[in-house]
Amino acid sequence: MKPATPVEVCPPSIKFSARARAITSSVIREILKITERPEVISFAGGLPSPATFPVEVMKDAFDRVLMTQGKSALQYGPTEGYAPLRQWLADHLTHRGMRGLTADNILLVSGSQQALDLLGKCLIDPQQKVLVETPTYLGALQAFNLFEPQYASVASDTHGLQPDAITRELAQDAAFLYALPNFQNPTGRTLDAARRHALVERARQLDLLVIEDDPYGDLRYRGSAQPSLLSLASQAGYEGVVRMGSFSKTLAPGLRLGYIAAPHALIKKLVQAKQATDLHTATLTQMAVYEVVKDGFLDTHVPQTCALYREQCDAMLAALKQHMPAGVAWNAPEGGMFLWVQLPAHIDSMKLLDVAVANNVAFVPGAPFYANDVVANTLRLSFVTVSKEKIAQGVEILARVIKQYS
Ligand SMILES: Cc1ncc(COP(=O)(O)O)c(C=O)c1O
């Protein structure tokens, strides 16, 4: 895959820092640019379906906030976030089994992507070890990379991260373990209850901080809900789990609103870091989102999103079953937006993408999601922004491309 990046001449007065020089643009963004052609059926995007965005409900909420509390909605606010929304989140998480949480344990952030940046800033020293799943969320690697960690990959299988693989030696001096227990991006995998218990127990034994990133957890359309790592830790009296959540997948990503739930000592430090970054998350947005969630809108809205995503997921699973040649394997996610495909060992999905795009179908190759030892014969498919008809058509084309390539 050779994305066409024009060489830009930088004025000599601009001398980038070593940190800036080390930043590279996301492989996915480059791929998305290529797949913007309307004739391409793209399973490459990581975007939620716009069909789920509650436009009218948000409009009413913004109107209401501006009409009734306009002056404070347009004023600077506390770095920690809008107090009623922090309290709502603390209650919501308490309701889901997290013990001992108050609004003081919640920091509202400008999308959970900002949480990754702030946690990186506060917890990673250069060359310090950070434990990650194999594969893991590319956006987290991008965020953490600025703080120059050394990644150590924790062995994972088709059921996700293997807690037994976290040895004392692996965890030694690690800043934290970054974990995605629900419908992981990129694989769609979910950690079962036994592994969750084992993971929290292991972390407690090793005094290892775990960052639980869970933007997709509410989007479950099969199987039964699993306890969050934070709830298990809080029930065991272990304070070493930090949880990140987001309104991006349950309401809309353009709101740029997420949260961190953490021990107060860490929240205080994160607040200092956030102050330096953006003072606070947009007051008006936080107030409008509070208006929407406080009366239980998500209780009816999220099941509708799940029903839609389940149909699309089923359409993709049916098409894969019908068209894929022997030697290609995939998982059936219980929720979320992605599934993961394993190709025959000799196929490098990065090279396959060129052929696929020439045939008007796109996906994200697996390679960029690996912090270390890349598994090149893997790819991620997103099924939520493509109609069922196009899913069937796109998977058929992809299967043809794979057969030709084999
Ligand atoms: C696993 C994971 N974490 C964090 C994010 C960032 O989400 P946001 O900043 O929109 O809350 C994403 C976005 O897709 C994601 O997949």
The ligand as an ORCA input file, in Angstrom:
! r2SCAN-3c Opt
* xyz 0 1
  C     -10.781      1.438     21.646
  C     -10.987      2.887     21.424
  N     -10.621      3.751     22.393
  C     -10.794      5.073     22.254
  C     -11.339      5.589     21.099
  C     -11.500      7.083     20.994
  O     -12.856      7.410     21.008
  P     -13.419      8.861     21.345
  O     -12.270      9.791     21.463
  O     -14.312      9.198     20.209
  O     -14.161      8.705     22.649
  C     -11.730      4.737     20.063
  C     -12.292      5.291     18.810
  O     -12.697      4.638     17.914
  C     -11.543      3.342     20.234
  O     -11.888      2.462     19.291
*
